[in-house]
Amino acid sequence: MTASWKKGLGTVASIGMIGALLAGCGTNGTTGNASTGGNASATSGKPVVGGSITLDMSQAVPDLDPAIAFDTTSAEVDYAVYEQLVTYDKGTYNIVGDLAQSWDVSPDGKTYTFHLRKGVKFSNGDPLKASDFVFELERLLDKNLQPKPSPGSQFFMDITGAQAYYNGQAKTISGVSTPDDYTLVIHLDKPEQFFLKILAMPFLSAVDPTYVKQVGNAAMDTTNAMGTGPFELQTNNQNQVVLVKNPHYWKKDSNGTQLPYLDKVTINVNNNGQLAAMHWEQGQTAFMSPWLEGGDGIPSSQYPTIMNSPKYKNLVMKQDMNAVFYYGLNTAPTIDGKANPLSNVNVRKAIEYGFDDSQIVKLNNGAVKGLNQPLPDSMEGYVKNLAPSAQYSYNVAKAKQLLAKAGYANGFTMDLWNENTEGAQKQDQAFQAMMKQIGITVNLHEVTWKDFLSKSMSGTAQAFGSGWNQDYPDASDFLNTLFNSNQIPQNNMDNYSNPQVDQWLNQAEYSTNQQQRDQLYGKVINQVMSDAVWVPLYQNVGYYCVQPWVHGFYTSPVMYDPFATIWVDPGH
């Protein structure tokens, strides 16, 4: 499968390239289609304190600083070291308190008052204060932050005074206050149904101002870290990350035992997927996951071996991921000064009817799920029954009829841009062959990830292969970001502009009525698919290979690997 997807303001290539990341919440209290295999996550007996685990990770950590980290590799480590005001209950979409023991929301949905836990300390022993979050928010909104500004500032601009602070017109953020050391008040200009989901992202983590000022921002992003999380950083370099137990961690399990159970986690950087799979098969590593290995979590070369092996398949846990992949069709009238046939909706519909999505699922060894719209079926707002005009089936004759209607009875030539990975090349070649059947010649341009981003995000790629992984699990993060005309061309790379769609998106963005939001987003999805802006490819499924001697492991639709609750059998 292709390993890249676009998120937020930036892009993530598997778990390496810098890009946007998760967060989230929702209203479900289940893990959707998550399932466990065998005793992979069994927690039989009382947890054992102590021990260590070793893991492989395909890329080195780009950013340790939670204000800057915006990629999956960094988040895997940051969530073990830092904590936020709120987080998610085990394996669910339900928001629960983390460093905030409780919170109140004003009737108009604009003011949040957080009551912090008392007695929480950073791993160096410094006490947590409400002002620490203000300090971090000021770092987030400092457009001159060195060595680079936060890519997460966009998520906090609805806080009163945030824009003025960001623009350098104010020395403080007027919408944030701390009545005492354990109370944090945040006031918004507009109500946001998803604001708590944003707070569960790594950006507004608790950081120790004294420590940050002591070591400097550059060290915070590369070699030093100081959080309130279950682990503290011992080592971070291009070859290895080492985490050790935070002796001051505040959280205990239901038996009163202080977490985490493990003393140490060693993560070796290894970009050889086949070797990483061999290490796990030989018992050298504790588990493989999408956050460590990228893609679907199992290196593609070893997927058939592991999933068809009686020895290994019962050690695999599966979790639907809120990530979608697609071919984008540029709707601009002209591209590079030339008329663009894809600006004709009948041409785009012809491409939809000429596409056989079952072939793409087969190319991915059946490891992915089919997709017929811009939202994964695990996301609230997913439309179970699309309007007839928004549905397409594989129909070569219908595709040819639509091309003739559009004035292209003899076909035409189009350009498709994608990254130069083995998975992308296989999919592009299959698409190329499908289009040939209906009379369209597809020229493939498979380039480096950097060059692909430069081309597609400039809005000049006629067609392109891309994907989207949630910043936070809310339909707005997909639909408003990818189809609102105000996102052209950086995120809305299709140059899609529909005033009615914009109106629905803008209304839903700040509505506090979830039913109304779902209805509006349903209209958006039906219209976008009726306009044939995307050819949906598939939605991602995450596979977690967990050793039988590893306990306390669970999957989540929104969170990363649960280092705090993992324990191992004695001897391991």
Phi, psi and omega in degrees: 000153176292147189254001187254146171210154183260145183211148174048223179279338184242207185218148177243129173256106185052240179241032182240307188293146179291134181189195183274161184223190190288204182148206162132177174175201181162204181236357179287151175246017180234173178265022177063240183262021179293145177213153179247153179246132176054221181257028185304324181241022182300144180236041182295135179081174180282136180305142179264128179272136179110183179087177182211165175227156176240141181225160170252143176225136190285341181223154173287158181286119180289320186218123175273330184292119182296339177289339185249326185302126182215039180214162187290326178298312180296318182297325179303320180276318183298323180291341176275338185256325185245160177227158182244180178296318181227163178210200181245142175294154186313116173067018183230179174266002186282125177285133176226165179290144173243267174282341172269121179286328178201171177203158178237146178237131181294157181304328180275001176074013185256340184240125178246127178244115183257133178253110187282154175292143178266149178087003179283138180231152170287166185294347174267002178097351178292139181285146176283136176229155179300327181296340179296327178287326176296317178302316181292320179297323177294325175294318179301322186263013177267101184290350177254014180304133178253146008280351176202150182287163182285130174285353182269359182302327181305328185283347188244010185288346177276357172289132181304127179086355183294316182294319179297319178295316181298321181281355181080017181268354179214149181269346177226165177264108190296334184274008182235134179213161179228090179304329175205182185293346184240015180228127178236126180245128178236125180249134181255150174289325181226148177292141177234115179300334186253017186297319179296329177295322177295320181291340179277353174287163183293339190306304183270059175279160174283123175235154182271106183305318181300317181292316180300316180293331181287313185269336181091156184297322183298316178293323178301331184269348187235310189234347184237147177208146180211101181232188178255007186288179184293337180234157172241154183280130174256319183215138168214116174212188185289350183248338189198148170237131178237126177244138177235159184302135174278112184293344182258010184298137189275338192272142177235158178277184184294343178266001180087009179275131181291136174271159356279167178281322183287149175272331189204143173232121178249124181242114180267134179281120185213106183269014175262099184300321180296321178292321178299318178295321179296319178301318179291316181299329180273359178083012182282332180243153187283320180198163169242144179214165177300329182287337179266317187259346183079179179055230180263005175103333176252122177310132189304326181294335184254358183303309180300320181298312183288316185285341179256005182263124176303331182288326188253328191298331179281358176259008183258129173254146184236140181216124174299135181255143176277068181217136180232152177236149188200164165259123178270139180246115185289124184266002182298141180300322178227151176227123183054038176082002181247146178301139184250108179303332183289351176288345178273121184298329180291329175293316180295321177295324178298319177297320178301313182288338179273000184259128179253097185292339181297330178294324181292321177297319178296320179299332180264024176059022181073014184277355182240170179249148177297159183217138179232012182197173184285355177249140172289155184289353176272356185261136175296135185107348177301135182266112183290324182236095180292153175298149180308324181289346182258005182250143180224143174235163180289113185208094184298318181298317179296319180299316180295321178300316181292323177296319178296319179298326181278354180095017181236050181299331179264010177080189178196178180247136180228160180251133177242126180252141178201173177281160185265058175254160182300317181295317179296320181297319179297317180293319181295321179294323177294317178297318179302316180293321178298315182293328178299327180295336180254003174102007179257126176267125183252119173270125182267134175236095182254112191233180177297158181302319180298314181291326177297315180298317180301318181288308186290321183281355172273352180079016184248009174274122183297317172215153186204153175260126182209189180197172181217128176243137187307139162280316173210146189284081176214143183303330181299327182294331176272302192285313181293324182287323189265341186232354176286136182295340178284357178258006177285135356256358191298313179255316175277077186281355177275354186056034182279125180225114179223108183307323180293319178296317177303317181298315179297317182295315181294325178291317183290330185303320185244015175283140177260005179260105185298323179297318178295319179299315180299320180295317180295317179292329175297320177296319180298312182299314180297320181290316180299318179288326175295327178277357175053050180280329181239151160252099181297136180260297181192167172248147187281147172236132179266137178242129183242118179261112189238128180298149180293343179268003176260128182236163178077008179273138175214155178266163180214145176284352184225338187253170183266186187298133189277072184303327186295329186257000182282136171221159185235155177299148175304138182099345177248000000 
